C-alpha cells in the first residue's frame, strides 16, 4: 500500500482556558466517584465527543485500531495521531494505512524534525542502542508536544494492567506536561477485553500481537515476550527503561 497523505493538525477555534479545562476534569471525576462506579469506555468516549467536539485527538501506536474505532463511533472524523518515528515494523505501517482507509477518522502522521539519517549525522548511528531515552525524546516526545497544544484533549490507550507504572492511571486527568486534558477510556480493560472488542467489531489488529509482541514499539527496541513475562518486558530490553516518556 502506498503512503497516505500527511495532513496538518487543525487548530481548534476558541480553545478554552486552562481553568475551564481543569474544571471539566474535576466535574467528570466528581461524577465518576459516585455510587455507579467508573464509567464504561463507551460512556467515556460519549462524554469526550460531547465535551470536546472537534478539539480532541486520539494517539494511536497502531498495535490495534480499538481506540480509534471506539472514539470514532461517537466522534466521526476525529484526528488520530500516529508518531511516525522512522523505526516502525512494516506490520505497524500496514495497520496504520488500513485504519486510515477503513475508519471514519482523519489520520495525522506526526514526524520528528530530523529524519533518521539526519539524526544519525547529528548524534551518531543507532542512538537508540546508546541513549534510548534521548532517541525517544527526539522521535516521540518532542514531536507530540509540538502537536498537542492545537487540541483541548488527547485520548490514549493506556491500560492499568500493562505495567506497575500504569496501575494507578485515572480515566480522565489534567496533563500538566502538555497543558491539556488526557483521557484514557480503556484504562480498566485487560488484554482479553481488548481482543474481545476487536473480534466483536472486526477491528484491525497488528499481526505482531499474535506473534509474541503484546506491546509494540519501534522495531530496534522491541522484542518478543516470553510466557509469564510482563507485557511490556519486550520494550527496551537490557535497559532500566519502561516508558518512552509520553505518559510520564
MIZA-689434 format. One record per residue: residue in one letter; x, y, z of N, C-alpha, C, O in turn. Coordinates in steps of 0.05 Angstrom, whole numbers, padded with zeros to 5 digits, always signed. Layout:
! MIZA-689434
AXYZXYZXYZXYZ/...
//
This chain:
! MIZA-689434
X+00017-00024+00000+00000+00000+00000+00018+00025+00000+00038+00026+00014/X+00010+00044-00016+00026+00068-00018+00023+00085+00007+00003+00082+00022/X+00041+00104+00011+00040+00121+00035+00016+00139+00033+00008+00148+00012/X+00003+00144+00056-00020+00161+00057-00011+00191+00059+00011+00196+00067/X-00029+00209+00052-00022+00238+00055-00018+00244+00084-00029+00231+00102/X-00002+00265+00089+00004+00273+00116-00010+00300+00121+00002+00321+00114/X-00034+00301+00132-00048+00326+00137-00036+00341+00160-00022+00330+00177/X-00042+00367+00161-00033+00383+00183-00055+00385+00204-00078+00388+00197/X-00049+00381+00230-00070+00383+00250-00084+00410+00249-00072+00431+00245/X-00110+00409+00252-00126+00433+00252-00125+00446+00280-00125+00432+00300/X-00125+00472+00281-00124+00486+00307-00153+00492+00315-00167+00506+00301/X-00162+00482+00338-00189+00487+00347-00194+00517+00351-00176+00532+00360/X-00218+00526+00344-00225+00554+00348-00233+00558+00377-00247+00542+00389/X-00224+00581+00388-00233+00588+00415-00226+00567+00436-00242+00560+00452/X-00201+00559+00436-00192+00539+00456-00197+00550+00484-00189+00573+00490/X-00209+00534+00500-00216+00543+00527-00191+00546+00545-00170+00535+00539/X-00194+00562+00566-00172+00567+00583-00165+00542+00600-00180+00524+00601/X-00141+00543+00612-00133+00521+00629-00152+00517+00652-00159+00495+00659/X-00161+00539+00663-00180+00537+00686-00206+00524+00677-00217+00507+00692/X-00216+00530+00654-00241+00518+00644-00237+00488+00638-00254+00472+00645/X-00214+00481+00627-00209+00453+00621-00205+00437+00646-00215+00414+00648/X-00191+00448+00665-00187+00434+00691-00214+00430+00705-00219+00409+00717/X-00232+00449+00702-00259+00447+00714-00274+00424+00702-00289+00410+00716/X-00271+00419+00676-00284+00397+00663-00273+00370+00674-00288+00351+00677/X-00247+00369+00679-00235+00345+00690-00247+00340+00718-00254+00317+00725/X-00248+00361+00734-00258+00358+00762-00288+00349+00762-00296+00333+00778/X-00303+00361+00743-00331+00354+00741-00335+00324+00734-00351+00310+00745/X-00319+00315+00714-00320+00287+00706-00313+00269+00729-00327+00249+00735/X-00291+00275+00743-00282+00257+00764-00301+00257+00788-00303+00237+00802/X-00315+00279+00793-00334+00280+00815-00358+00261+00808-00367+00247+00826/X-00366+00261+00783-00388+00243+00775-00378+00214+00776-00393+00196+00784/X-00353+00210+00767-00343+00182+00765-00339+00170+00793-00338+00146+00796/X-00336+00187+00813-00333+00177+00841-00359+00171+00854-00359+00163+00878/X-00381+00173+00840-00407+00168+00851-00412+00138+00855-00395+00122+00850/X-00436+00131+00865-00443+00104+00871-00443+00085+00847-00441+00060+00851/X-00445+00095+00823-00446+00078+00799-00418+00067+00792-00416+00048+00776/X-00398+00078+00804-00370+00070+00798-00360+00082+00772-00373+00100+00761/X-00337+00072+00763-00325+00084+00739-00343+00080+00714-00354+00059+00710/X-00344+00101+00698-00359+00098+00673-00346+00078+00654-00322+00072+00657/X-00361+00066+00636-00350+00047+00617-00334+00063+00596-00335+00087+00594/X-00319+00048+00580-00304+00060+00558-00322+00075+00539-00316+00097+00529/X-00345+00063+00533-00364+00076+00515-00375+00102+00527-00379+00122+00513/X-00381+00102+00553-00390+00126+00566-00369+00148+00566-00376+00171+00562/X-00344+00140+00569-00323+00160+00568-00320+00172+00540-00317+00196+00537/X-00322+00154+00520-00320+00164+00492-00343+00182+00485-00339+00202+00471/X-00367+00176+00495-00390+00193+00490-00386+00221+00504-00392+00241+00492/X-00376+00220+00529-00371+00245+00543-00350+00262+00528-00352+00286+00525/X-00329+00249+00518-00308+00262+00503-00319+00276+00479-00314+00300+00474/X-00336+00261+00463-00347+00273+00439-00365+00297+00445-00365+00316+00430/X-00380+00295+00466-00398+00317+00474-00382+00341+00485-00390+00364+00480/X-00361+00336+00500-00347+00357+00514-00326+00370+00497-00320+00394+00501/X-00314+00355+00478-00293+00366+00462-00299+00362+00432-00283+00349+00418/X-00320+00373+00422-00327+00369+00394-00306+00383+00375-00304+00407+00375/X-00292+00366+00360-00272+00377+00342-00246+00387+00355-00229+00398+00341/X-00244+00383+00382-00220+00393+00395-00204+00371+00410-00188+00377+00427/X-00210+00346+00403-00196+00323+00415-00181+00308+00394-00189+00308+00370/X-00160+00294+00402-00145+00277+00384-00139+00250+00398-00135+00250+00422/X-00138+00229+00382-00132+00203+00392-00103+00196+00385-00095+00199+00361/X-00087+00189+00405-00060+00180+00399-00060+00149+00397-00070+00136+00414/X-00050+00139+00374-00051+00110+00369-00025+00100+00359-00014+00110+00340/X-00015+00079+00372+00011+00067+00364+00007+00046+00342+00027+00036+00331/X-00018+00040+00335-00025+00021+00314-00018-00007+00321-00012-00024+00304/X-00018-00013+00347-00018-00041+00356-00045-00054+00349-00047-00078+00343/X-00065-00037+00349-00092-00045+00340-00107-00020+00335-00098+00002+00341/X-00132-00023+00325-00148+00000+00318-00172+00003+00338-00191+00017+00332/X-00170-00010+00361-00192-00010+00380-00198+00019+00389-00222+00027+00389/X-00178+00034+00398-00184+00061+00408-00195+00079+00387-00216+00092+00392/X-00183+00082+00363-00196+00099+00343-00223+00089+00335-00241+00106+00328/X-00227+00063+00335-00254+00053+00328-00274+00062+00349-00296+00072+00342/X-00268+00058+00374-00286+00065+00396-00292+00095+00395-00316+00102+00396/X-00272+00112+00393-00277+00141+00394-00292+00150+00369-00310+00167+00371/X-00286+00139+00346-00298+00148+00321-00328+00140+00320-00343+00151+00304/X-00336+00121+00336-00365+00114+00338-00381+00138+00349-00404+00142+00341/X-00368+00153+00366-00382+00176+00378-00373+00203+00366-00387+00223+00367/X-00348+00203+00355-00337+00228+00343-00326+00222+00316-00301+00222+00312/X-00343+00216+00296-00332+00210+00269-00316+00234+00258-00323+00257+00262/X-00294+00227+00245-00276+00248+00234-00255+00257+00254-00240+00275+00247/X-00253+00244+00277-00234+00252+00297-00205+00249+00287-00200+00230+00272/X-00188+00267+00295-00160+00265+00288-00147+00242+00303-00150+00239+00327/X-00132+00225+00289-00117+00204+00301-00087+00209+00295-00078+00209+00272/X-00072+00212+00317-00044+00219+00315-00026+00194+00315-00028+00177+00334/X-00010+00191+00295+00009+00168+00294+00037+00179+00293+00044+00195+00276/X+00054+00171+00313+00081+00181+00315+00098+00164+00295+00106+00142+00302/X+00104+00176+00273+00119+00162+00252+00149+00166+00257+00161+00184+00245/X+00160+00149+00274+00188+00152+00283+00209+00146+00262+00232+00154+00265/X+00201+00131+00241+00221+00122+00221+00233+00095+00229+00250+00085+00214/X+00225+00084+00252+00236+00058+00261+00214+00037+00264+00220+00016+00276/X+00190+00041+00254+00169+00022+00259+00171-00004+00243+00184-00005+00222/X+00160-00025+00254+00156-00050+00240+00139-00045+00215+00122-00027+00216/X+00144-00060+00194+00127-00057+00170+00098-00064+00176+00079-00053+00165/X+00094-00083+00195+00067-00091+00203+00052-00068+00215+00028-00065+00211/X+00066-00051+00230+00053-00027+00242+00044-00007+00221+00023+00005+00223/X+00061-00003+00201+00054+00016+00180+00031+00006+00163+00014+00021+00154/X+00030-00020+00159+00007-00032+00145-00019-00028+00161-00040-00021+00150/X-00017-00032+00187-00040-00027+00204-00049+00002+00203-00073+00007+00200/X-00030+00020+00204-00037+00049+00202-00052+00055+00176-00072+00069+00177/X-00043+00044+00154-00055+00050+00128-00084+00038+00127-00102+00051+00115/X-00087+00015+00138-00114+00003+00138-00133+00018+00156-00157+00021+00149/X-00123+00028+00179-00140+00044+00196-00149+00069+00182-00172+00077+00184/X-00130+00083+00169-00137+00107+00154-00157+00102+00132-00174+00119+00126/X-00156+00078+00121-00174+00071+00098-00201+00062+00108-00221+00069+00095/X-00202+00048+00130-00227+00035+00138-00244+00050+00158-00269+00046+00159/X-00232+00067+00174-00247+00081+00196-00254+00110+00189-00239+00122+00173/X-00275+00121+00200-00282+00149+00195-00266+00167+00213-00276+00181+00230/X-00240+00168+00207-00221+00184+00223-00204+00201+00204-00204+00196+00180/X-00189+00219+00215-00170+00235+00200-00142+00229+00210-00135+00238+00232/X-00127+00214+00195-00100+00206+00205-00081+00229+00202-00079+00242+00181/X-00066+00234+00224-00045+00255+00224-00019+00241+00230-00014+00232+00252/X-00001+00240+00210+00026+00229+00214+00043+00250+00228+00048+00271+00216/X+00051+00245+00252+00068+00264+00267+00097+00255+00264+00104+00233+00272/X+00113+00272+00252+00141+00264+00246+00161+00281+00262+00155+00304+00269/X+00184+00270+00268+00206+00285+00282+00216+00307+00264+00212+00307+00240/X+00231+00326+00276+00243+00347+00260+00265+00336+00242+00270+00347+00220/X+00279+00315+00251+00301+00303+00235+00292+00276+00225+00279+00260+00238/X+00301+00269+00200+00299+00242+00190+00318+00224+00206+00335+00234+00221/X+00315+00198+00203+00334+00180+00216+00363+00186+00207+00381+00187+00224/X+00367+00191+00181+00393+00197+00171+00404+00223+00183+00428+00224+00190/X+00387+00243+00185+00396+00268+00197+00403+00265+00227+00422+00277+00236/X+00387+00249+00241+00393+00244+00269+00420+00229+00272+00436+00235+00289/X+00424+00209+00254+00449+00194+00255+00473+00213+00251+00494+00210+00264/X+00470+00232+00232+00492+00251+00227+00497+00269+00251+00520+00276+00256/X+00476+00276+00265+00479+00294+00288+00488+00280+00314+00503+00292+00329/X+00478+00256+00318+00483+00242+00344+00498+00216+00341+00506+00204+00362/X+00504+00208+00317+00516+00182+00313+00495+00160+00307+00472+00162+00317/X+00503+00140+00292+00485+00119+00285+00475+00103+00309+00489+00101+00329/X+00451+00092+00307+00440+00074+00328+00439+00088+00355+00447+00076+00375/X+00429+00112+00356+00427+00126+00381+00410+00110+00401+00415+00111+00425/X+00390+00096+00391+00373+00080+00408+00388+00059+00424+00378+00050+00445/X+00411+00050+00414+00427+00030+00428+00444+00042+00450+00452+00028+00469/X+00449+00068+00448+00467+00081+00468+00451+00099+00487+00458+00100+00511/X+00431+00112+00477+00415+00130+00494+00386+00129+00485+00376+00147+00472/X+00371+00107+00492+00344+00105+00483+00326+00127+00493+00306+00134+00479/X+00331+00138+00516+00315+00160+00527+00316+00184+00508+00296+00197+00503/X+00340+00191+00499+00344+00214+00481+00330+00208+00454+00317+00225+00443/X+00334+00184+00445+00321+00176+00419+00291+00179+00421+00278+00190+00403/X+00279+00169+00442+00250+00171+00446+00242+00200+00448+00221+00208+00437/X+00258+00216+00462+00251+00245+00464+00251+00259+00437+00233+00274+00431/X+00271+00253+00421+00273+00266+00395+00252+00256+00375+00242+00272+00359/X+00245+00231+00376+00228+00219+00356+00199+00215+00364+00181+00210+00348/X+00193+00217+00391+00166+00214+00400+00156+00237+00417+00136+00250+00410/X+00170+00242+00439+00160+00262+00458+00159+00290+00447+00138+00303+00449/X+00181+00299+00435+00181+00327+00425+00162+00331+00401+00148+00351+00401/X+00161+00312+00382+00141+00315+00360+00112+00317+00371+00096+00333+00361/X+00105+00299+00390+00078+00300+00400+00073+00326+00415+00051+00337+00413/X+00093+00335+00430+00090+00360+00445+00085+00384+00427+00073+00404+00436/X+00095+00383+00403+00090+00405+00384+00062+00405+00373+00051+00426+00365/X+00049+00381+00373+00023+00379+00361+00000+00382+00382-00020+00395+00376/X+00004+00372+00406-00017+00371+00425-00029+00398+00432-00053+00400+00438/X-00013+00420+00433-00025+00446+00440-00047+00455+00421-00061+00475+00428/X-00050+00443+00398-00072+00450+00380-00098+00438+00388-00119+00442+00374/X-00098+00422+00409-00123+00408+00418-00129+00416+00447-00112+00428+00461/X-00153+00409+00456-00161+00413+00484-00158+00387+00499-00155+00387+00524/X-00159+00364+00486-00157+00338+00499-00144+00318+00480-00147+00319+00456/X-00129+00299+00493-00119+00277+00477-00127+00251+00490-00130+00249+00515/X-00130+00230+00474-00141+00205+00483-00119+00184+00478-00107+00182+00457/X-00114+00167+00499-00094+00147+00497-00105+00119+00503-00127+00117+00514/X-00091+00099+00495-00099+00071+00500-00086+00059+00524-00085+00034+00527/X-00075+00075+00542-00062+00064+00566-00081+00047+00583-00104+00055+00587/X-00070+00024+00592-00086+00006+00609-00071+00001+00635-00046+00000+00635/X-00085-00002+00657-00072-00006+00683-00058-00033+00684-00038-00036+00699/X-00067-00053+00669-00055-00079+00671-00029-00082+00656-00016-00103+00656/X-00021-00061+00641+00003-00064+00624+00029-00065+00639+00048-00078+00631/X+00030-00050+00661+00055-00048+00677+00050-00036+00704+00030-00021+00706/X+00066-00041+00724+00063-00029+00750+00062+00001+00749+00049+00014+00765/X+00077+00013+00730+00079+00042+00728+00052+00054+00719+00048+00078+00721/X+00034+00037+00709+00008+00047+00699-00015+00039+00716-00038+00044+00709/X-00010+00026+00738-00031+00014+00755-00050+00034+00766-00073+00027+00772/X-00042+00059+00770-00060+00079+00782-00070+00100+00762-00080+00121+00770/X-00068+00094+00737-00076+00113+00716-00106+00119+00718-00122+00100+00719/X-00114+00144+00719-00142+00152+00720-00155+00151+00693-00141+00151+00672/X-00182+00152+00692-00196+00154+00667-00191+00181+00653-00186+00183+00629/X-00194+00202+00669-00191+00229+00659-00173+00245+00678-00178+00244+00702/X-00154+00260+00667-00136+00275+00685-00127+00300+00670-00131+00303+00646/X-00114+00318+00684-00102+00341+00672-00073+00335+00667-00058+00326+00685/X-00064+00338+00642-00037+00332+00633-00021+00358+00637-00021+00376+00619/X-00006+00360+00659+00009+00384+00665+00031+00388+00644+00036+00411+00636/X+00044+00367+00636+00067+00369+00618+00059+00381+00591+00073+00398+00580/X+00036+00373+00581+00028+00382+00554+00006+00404+00555-00001+00416+00534/X-00006+00409+00579-00025+00430+00581-00052+00425+00569-00063+00444+00556/X-00063+00401+00572-00089+00395+00562-00101+00371+00577-00087+00360+00594/X-00125+00364+00571-00139+00342+00584-00129+00316+00572-00127+00314+00548/X-00125+00296+00589-00116+00270+00580-00138+00250+00587-00146+00248+00610/X-00147+00234+00568-00170+00216+00571-00160+00187+00564-00148+00183+00543/X-00165+00169+00583-00156+00141+00579-00180+00122+00581-00184+00109+00602/X-00197+00120+00560-00222+00104+00562-00218+00075+00568-00236+00062+00580/X-00195+00063+00559-00191+00034+00562-00176+00027+00587-00167+00004+00590/X-00173+00045+00605-00154+00042+00628-00161+00017+00645-00143+00005+00656/X-00186+00010+00647-00194-00013+00664-00196-00039+00649-00202-00060+00660/X-00190-00038+00623-00192-00062+00607-00168-00080+00611-00146-00071+00618/X-00172-00106+00606-00150-00125+00604-00143-00129+00575-00157-00120+00557/X-00121-00144+00570-00114-00150+00542-00136-00167+00530-00142-00164+00506/X-00149-00185+00545-00171-00201+00535-00195-00184+00527-00208-00189+00507/X-00200-00163+00543-00221-00144+00536-00216-00131+00509-00233-00128+00492/X-00191-00123+00505-00183-00111+00480-00187-00129+00457-00198-00122+00436/X-00179-00154+00460-00182-00174+00439-00211-00180+00433-00219-00184+00410/X-00227-00181+00454-00256-00187+00451-00269-00164+00435-00286-00170+00418/X-00262-00139+00442-00274-00117+00427-00266-00118+00398-00282-00114+00380/X-00240-00123+00393-00230-00125+00365-00245-00146+00349-00252-00143+00326/X-00249-00169+00362-00263-00191+00349-00292-00185+00344-00302-00189+00322/X-00306-00174+00364-00334-00168+00361-00339-00147+00340-00359-00149+00325/X-00322-00127+00338-00326-00105+00319-00309-00108+00294-00309-00090+00277/X-00295-00130+00291-00278-00135+00268-00259-00112+00263-00256-00102+00241/X-00245-00105+00285-00226-00083+00284-00199-00092+00275-00191-00115+00281/X-00185-00076+00260-00158-00083+00251-00139-00086+00274-00139-00070+00293/X-00123-00108+00274-00104-00114+00295-00077-00119+00282-00075-00133+00262/X-00056-00107+00293-00029-00111+00284-00022-00141+00285-00026-00153+00306/X-00011-00152+00264-00005-00181+00263+00016-00189+00284+00018-00212+00291/X+00032-00169+00293+00053-00176+00313+00041-00184+00340+00054-00198+00356/X+00016-00176+00346+00004-00183+00372+00001-00213+00375+00002-00223+00397/X-00003-00227+00353-00005-00256+00354+00021-00270+00348+00022-00294+00344/X+00042-00255+00348+00069-00266+00343+00088-00261+00366+00112-00259+00363/X+00077-00258+00391+00094-00255+00415+00100-00226+00422+00118-00222+00439/X+00086-00207+00410+00091-00178+00417+00066-00165+00428+00051-00153+00414/X+00061-00169+00454+00037-00156+00466+00039-00126+00469+00019-00113+00472/X+00063-00115+00467+00068-00086+00468+00087-00080+00445+00109-00091+00444/X+00079-00062+00427+00094-00058+00402+00104-00029+00401+00088-00010+00402/X+00130-00026+00399+00142+00000+00395+00158+00000+00370+00151-00012+00350/X+00181+00015+00370+00198+00015+00347+00212-00012+00344+00218-00025+00364/X+00218-00020+00320+00229-00046+00315+00256-00051+00329+00259-00073+00340/X+00275-00032+00329+00300-00038+00342+00299-00041+00372+00316-00053+00384/X+00277-00031+00384+00275-00031+00413+00253-00049+00424+00245-00046+00447/X+00244-00067+00408+00222-00085+00416+00228-00114+00409+00236-00120+00387/X+00225-00131+00429+00230-00160+00424+00205-00175+00433+00187-00164+00446/X+00204-00201+00425+00182-00218+00434+00183-00221+00464+00204-00220+00477/X+00160-00226+00476+00157-00230+00505+00153-00260+00511+00137-00273+00498/X+00168-00270+00530+00166-00298+00538+00141-00302+00555+00132-00284+00568/X+00130-00327+00555+00106-00333+00572+00111-00326+00601+00132-00333+00612/X+00093-00312+00613+00095-00304+00641+00109-00277+00646+00108-00267+00668/X+00121-00266+00625+00134-00240+00628+00113-00218+00628+00091-00221+00618/X+00121-00195+00639+00105-00171+00638+00100-00164+00608+00119-00167+00592/X+00076-00156+00601+00070-00150+00573+00089-00130+00560+00093-00130+00536/X+00101-00112+00577+00120-00092+00566+00149-00099+00569+00167-00083+00566/X+00154-00125+00577+00181-00134+00581+00198-00133+00556+00223-00132+00557/X+00185-00134+00533+00199-00133+00508+00207-00106+00498+00219-00103+00477/X+00200-00085+00513+00207-00058+00506+00233-00050+00519+00235-00052+00544/X+00252-00041+00504+00278-00031+00514+00292-00052+00531+00303-00046+00552/X+00291-00077+00523+00303-00099+00538+00333-00093+00542+00347-00085+00524/X+00342-00097+00567+00370-00092+00573+00375-00064+00584+00397-00058+00593/X+00354-00047+00584+00356-00020+00595+00337-00017+00619+00316-00030+00620/X+00344+00000+00638+00327+00006+00660+00307+00027+00651+00306+00050+00662/X+00291+00021+00631+00272+00039+00618+00246+00024+00613+00247+00003+00601/X+00224+00036+00622+00198+00022+00618+00178+00039+00603+00157+00029+00594/X+00184+00065+00599+00166+00083+00585+00182+00100+00565+00206+00105+00569/X+00168+00108+00544+00182+00124+00524+00183+00154+00532+00198+00170+00522/X+00166+00161+00552+00164+00189+00561+00139+00202+00554+00134+00225+00564/X+00122+00190+00538+00096+00203+00531+00077+00203+00554+00061+00222+00556/X+00079+00184+00572+00059+00181+00593+00071+00185+00621+00060+00176+00641/X+00094+00198+00622+00107+00203+00648+00113+00233+00651+00124+00242+00671/
//
